[in-house]
Amino acid sequence: MTQIPEFKNYIAGEWVRSSSGATFENRNPADRNEVIGMFQKSTAKDAEEAIAAAREAYSSWRLLPAPRRAEILFRVGEILIKRKEEFAQQMTREMGKVINETRGDVQEAIDMSFFTAGEGRRLYGHTTPAELPNKFAMSVRMPLGVCSLITPWNFPMAIPSWKLIPALVCGNTVVIKPASDTPLSCYNLVKACEEAGIPPGVVNFVTGSGSELGTSLMTHPDVKLVSFTGSTAIGTTVSTACAPGFKHCNLEMGGKNVILVMEDAHLDLAVEGAIWGGFGTSGQRCTAASRVVVHKKVYKEFVDKFAARTRSLRIGNGLDPHVEMGPVVSASQLRTVESYVEIGKKEGAKLVTGGRRLESGEYARGYFHEPTIFGDVSHKMRVAQEEIFGPVVSVIPADHFEHAIEIGNDVPYGLSAAIYTQDVNRAFMAMRDMYTGIFYVNASTIGAEVHLPFGGTKQTGNGHREAGIQALDIFSEWKAIYVDYSGKLQKAQIDHD
């Protein structure tokens, strides 16, 4: 029998076992019989040791010039390029999404490394005229200190890179806890950091349950910022835990994203966008297009085309290059999808296609569910309001453009939206009127690029944006500096004639 590898925590530059002595399994969601590896079942003691290591390393890391920090991060990107295929295949095995998507996940971490490392020679502040003579005024960024990074399973290398790389370039040190469903991809990112030469203690990595580690990571007095990506329910818990200590808190949470299909849309293109948005990553994206609002004039034609294309999707193990949709990540996620299918039926939505778990033959050992479409959905139904995080799409008829916008905005979230239309005026009105952090024209709701800000409105987050230069505002503080070289006391606003 092949020996199952054991992966350790990374604390103060050393790979160490948990103080609990216990481990947990990481299994392939396409084949439950395959154990990818054993990971540490860490305790609060492990988290506190990681925080202490990060605190000690901070004093020297923050003083390393930002261009020097950036040079190390460029090397991280170079290492990821060399090992892209290896890391992508491992990600498919632990998370389930198809190999082309996991290659894209690693590529996003590469892009983030290179883009954000470039900020090491910028990290721009501002200079501005002072209001008094012989006085100089400017603003600069300064790091926060130790940052706790809590990351999800659906983009198990890309999202950790969104947090890790900006935190480091700004001069912070980190403790990162990946989702227990997908710890290997984050481990690979941390190994790349080690290989690139990031000093001991600057990056620390602990695995285990959020219930065991969360209190320390969120409330420890040496932690200055908590950056969390996950569900809105858990994000509320994170926010509440951070509030008493006035910790910085960056929350990236749920979405109930919409594609608007107008009567003048290129329908075949809109169908492909709905397929990619609804069933890419088996619908397990915060930007997934789980709602499609279609003008009533083309509603039937769109639904027929959408259903036919959905039925043609090949479902299976994501390592097969011909497979278009893999499993969901876990048994619990599969149960969630099944429960929402039943909710949709009970609410009176029309089951157009799909709706069943796949259990026989090649699917017997995995967490597979048919791509599912509900039609004739009222926008007030739960399947049209609540985040399912699975391959279930609700199609909702709209009377006209303004009605479609109204339906699109009438959810608790505001992450991503898209419109398919040939009318440039409508496109610009939709850009203006959809209250979302991301918007696409004649493209699906997924496909964000690292040099633009990522995040949303309402219950999607707490106002911060990841990626782009805007991410630097999460991981740094502004300091205003005044230098008076007049040789006398000058009183701003008071000494103003």
N, C-alpha and C positions, 0 to 999 in steps of 0.2 A: 504493500500500500504506500502511496505517496504521502510523505509527511506533510502535515498542515503547518504552514509558516505561522509564527507568532510575531506580532508587531508590537513594539513597545512605545511608551510615552517618550517625549523629548523634553527634558528639563535641564536647564543650565548647561546645555551643550552635550548632554549625555542621554543615551537611549536606556531607559530604565523601566522596570516592571512597576505595576501599581502596588501601593502599600497594602491593598486588599489581598494580593496574591491570586485574585480571580480574573478570569477572562470571559469574553463573549464571542460568539460566532458571527462571522460575516458571510452570508450565503447568497448564492446567485438566484435572483428572483425568477429567472427563466428555467432554472433547474435546481430545486431545493436540495437535491442530493449533493450538490457541489458546494463545499465550504471553501471560501476564498482565503480566509485566514482567521486567526484568533487575535483579538484586540483586548487591551487592558480595561478591566472594569474598575475605573478609577474612583477614588473617594475624595471627600472634601480635603483631606490631608494632602493628596496629590495636587489638587488645585491650588492650595495655599503655598505649597513648595514651588509650583510654577510661577505664581504671582511674586513670591519672594525673589526668585531668580530674575524675573523681568524687572522688578524694582531695582535690584542691584546693577543690572546691565544698563539701565536707563541713564545713569549718571555719565557714563562714557559715550554711549551711542548718540545721545542728543548733542554732544560736543563734536562728534565727527562731522566735518563739513558735508552739507547736503550733496554736493557733487560726488563726494567719495561714497556716501551711502548709495547713491544712484548707480555708481559703477558696479557695485555688488548686485543690485537688482537687475541690471542689464545682463549680468552673467546668469541669473536665474532664468531669464527668458531664453538665453542661448541653450541652457541645459534642457529646458522643456522642448525646444525645437528638436534636439537630438533624440529625445525619448518620446516624442509625440505619439507614435503608433503604439508603442508598448503601453503607455499610460492610457490611451484611448481604449485599447482592448481590455485592460484591467477594469476600467470604468464601466464598460458595457457588461462585464461579468458581475460587477457588484451592484449596479444600479438598474440595468436592463435596457436602457435606451439604445437605439440602433447605432452601429459603428460610425456612420457618417456624422451623427449628432455628437457622439463623444469626441470625435476628432475636432469638431467645432468647439466643444467645451474646453479642451486643452488649448486650442488656438486662441480662445478668448483670454485664457490666463497668459499666454505668450503676448498677446496684444496689450493686455493690461500692464505687464511687466515693462515692455518697451515704452508705451505711452507715458506711464506714470514716472518711470525712471527719468524720462526727459525733464520732468518738473524739478529734478534735483538741481538743475542749473537755472531754474527760474524761481519757483516758490514766491511768485511776485507779491510784494506789498505795494505801497503807493507813496509817492512824494507829492506834496501839495504846498502851495504858498501859505505861509503863516499870516495871520492878520496883523501882526505887530512887526516893526522893523527889526532887522538883525536877529531873526529867529528862524529856525529851520523846523519843519514838521514832516513826519513820515509815519507809516504804519508797516509793521512786519508781522510775520507769523511766528508762533512758538509752539513747540509740541506740548501735549497734554501730560504724558507719562505712560503708565501701564494701561493697555486697552484689552478688554475681554472681547473676543470675536466668537460668536455663536452662529454656526452656519448650517444650511439645510442640505437635504439629500438630492435634490433634483438637478442642481448644477454643482457637483461635489468638488470641482477644482476651480471653475470660473468664479463662483461667488466668493469662496475663500480668498481668491486673488484680488477681487474687488476691494476687500477689506484690508488684507495683509499688506499689499504693496503700497497703497497710499499711507497707511499708518506708519510704515517703516521709512518712507522717503521723507515724511514730516519729522522724523526723529523720535517716534514713540517706540516702545517695546510691547510685545503682545503675548497673550495666552490664547490659543485657538482651540475650540472644542467643536469637532465636526459632528454631524448627525451620525447616530449609531448605525443607521442603515448603510452608510457609505463612507466609512472612515479611511479606506485605502487611498482614495484619490487625494484627500487632504494630506495624508501621510506622504504621498509622492511629492506634493508641492513643498512640504517642509523639508524632505530629503534634498530637494533641489536647492533650497535655501542653505542648508548645511554645506552641500557641495560647492555652492557659490562663495562660501567664506563668510557668511553672516556670523558675527561673534557669538559666543555662548551666552545664553540668557536673553538675547534679543528676541528670538522666536521660541516659544514653548508650545508644546502640543500635548493635550490630554484627551483620552477617549473615555466614553462612559455615558451614563444616563444624565439627562438634564436635571432630573429630580435629585440626583446625588451631588452633582457638581454646580448646579445653577446658583444656589445661595451664595457660595463663596465667590463665584465669578461675577455675580451681580452686586453684592453688598460689601465685599471686602474693602476696607478703607483705602488701601493702596491702589485700587482700580479706579481710574479716572473717567473711563468711558466704556460703555457696553454697546457693541454693535451687533444687532440681531436681525436675522432674516428667517421668517417662518410664518406661522399662522397669526391672525389678528388676536385670537384668544390668548395665545402664549405671549404675544407682544404686549398685551395689556398687563400681564404679570410682570414682564421685564420692566415696563415703564413704572409700575407701582413700586417695584423693588428698588429702582434707582432713585426715586423721588426723595426719600428721607435724607439721603446723603448728597442731594443736588448733583448727582453724577450726570455727565453728558450721556445721552441715550439716542442711538440711531436705530430706528425701526423701519424695516422693509417687510411689508406683510402681504395681505391677500389681494386678490383681484377678481373681478367678474367682467371680463373684457368683451367688447362688442365689435362686430363687423357690420357696417351699414351697407346694404346693397341697394342702390337706386335703380329705377326702371331703365336708365340709360347705361347701366354697367355692362362691361364686357363679362358676360355671365360665366364663361368657361374659366376666365382668369379669377373671378370671384370664388368659384367653386374650389379651384386649387388653393386659393388663400384660406378658405374655410377648412379644407382638409389639413393643410399644414398648421394652421392656428389651432384647430380643434383636437387633432390627433398626433401632432408632433410631440415627442416625449410622452406619448400615451395621455396627453392632456394634462400632464403634471408640471405645468409651468405657471408661475404667477401671472404671466402675460397671455396664457392660453385664451383662444377665442371660443369661450364656452357659450356665447350668444351670437346669433346672426339675425339681424333685423332686416327684413326684405320688403321692398315696396310691393304692394298687393298686385300690381300689374304684372310682375314677373315672379310672383311668389311660387306658383305651382311649377313653373319651368325650372326655377332654381332648385327647389326641393327635389324634384325628380333627378336632376343632374347630380346634385350633392349626394343623394342616396345611392345612385348607381356607382359613382366614384368611390364612395365609402365601402360598398360591398366588394369592390375589387381589391381593397387593400390587403396585402399579404402580412399576416400576423405571425410572429415567431421569435426565435432567439435572435437578438440584435447583432450577433457576430456574423450571421448570414447576410452577405451584402445585398441579397434580393429582398430581405424583409423590410417592410416600411413602418411597422409599429411593433414594439416589444411589449413586455409585461408591465403591469404596475409594480411598484417597488416592494410591496410587502402584503402579507395576508390582511393586515388591518386596513391598508389602503384599498384592497380589493373589496373588503366588506363595506367600506364607505361608498364605493362606486355602486355596488349592488343595492345598498339601501336607498341611494338617490334614484336609481332606476325605478324602484318600487314607489317611491314618493311621487315621481313624475306620473306614473300610471294612475295612482290614486287621485292625483290632482286633476286628471282628465286630459293630460297632454297625449297627443297621438304618437305612439311608438312607430316611427317610420322604418327604422332598421336597427339591428343589433339588439341590445338589451340583455344579453346572456353572458355568464361566465363560460370560458372555454376550458373544458376539463378532460377531454379524451385525447388519445394518441400523443402527439408531440407536446400537447399542452398540459398533460396530466401532472407534471411535476413543477409547474410554474404558476404564476399569478396573472393569468391572461383573462382579458375581458374584451368582448366585441366592441369595436367602435360603434357608438350609439347616437342616433339622432331622434330627438323629439320634435314633432311639428305641431302647428296650431297652438303654440304655447302662449299663455297670457303672461305679460311681463311681470305680473305680481306673484306668479307661482314660485315656490321655493327653488325649483330647478333653474329658474331664471334670475334668482336673487342671491343664492348662496354659492360660495365657492365649493366645487365638487372635487377638483384636482384629480380628474380622471377623464377617460375618453367619452364624455357625454356632452353633446351640443344641443342647445335649444334654439329652434328657429321660430321667429316671432314676426307675424305680419304687421306692416305699417301702412297707414293710409296715404301718407305724403312725407316729404322731407322733414318738415318741422316735427311731425309725429315721431319719426325715426330718431331724431335728436333727443326728443323728450324721453323716449323709452331708453335710449342709450345711457342717459344720465341718471335714470331712476334706479340706482343700485347703491349700496353702502360704500362701494369702492370707486377708485378713480385712477387706475393704473394706465391702461392702454386702450386705444380705440383705433378703428380704421374705417375708411369709406371707399367704396368702389363706385366711381362715377366718371363720366366723360365731361362733366360740366365744371369748368374751373371755378365759377362763382360759388357753386355749392361746396366744392372742395374747400375753398377758403372760409366759407361760413362755418363748415363743420370743424375746421381747425380752430376757429375762434370759439365756437359754442360748446364743444365737448369738453367737459371739465375733467380732463385726465392729464397725467404727467407726460404721456407719450402719445403720439398720434401719427398715423400712416395714411397715405393716399395711394390707392390702387396697389396696396400691399397688405399682408396680414398683420396681426397685432404683435407678432414676435419678430425678433431680428435686430435688437438694439446694438449699437456700436459703442466701443469703450470710450470714445472721445466726446460723447454727448452725455448729459446727465441722465441718470436712471432713477425713477421713483414716481410716486403718485400722490393723489389727493385723498381727502376723506379718510376712511379706515384703512387705506393702503399703507399709510406710514405717518410719521410725525413731522413731515415738512422737510427732511433732509433729502439730498440726492447723492446716490453713489455714482461711480464712474465720472468721466470728464474731469475738468479742473475743479468742478463743484465739490468733488469728494474731499478735496483738501480742506474744505471748511468743516467737515466732520472731525478730522483728525488733527486740527490745529486751532490755536486761539489767536485772536488778533491783539496786537499791542500797539497803541499809539505812542509815539515818541516825539518829544519837543526838545530842541536844543537852542538855548538862548545864548547868543554870543554878543549881546549888547553891553555887558558889563554892569548892568543895573537891574533892579527889580522891575519887571513889567507885568502888569495885571491885565490878563486877557478880558475882553468885554468892558472892563472898568476903564482901562487906559485907551479909550476909543473915542476920538473927537469927531 
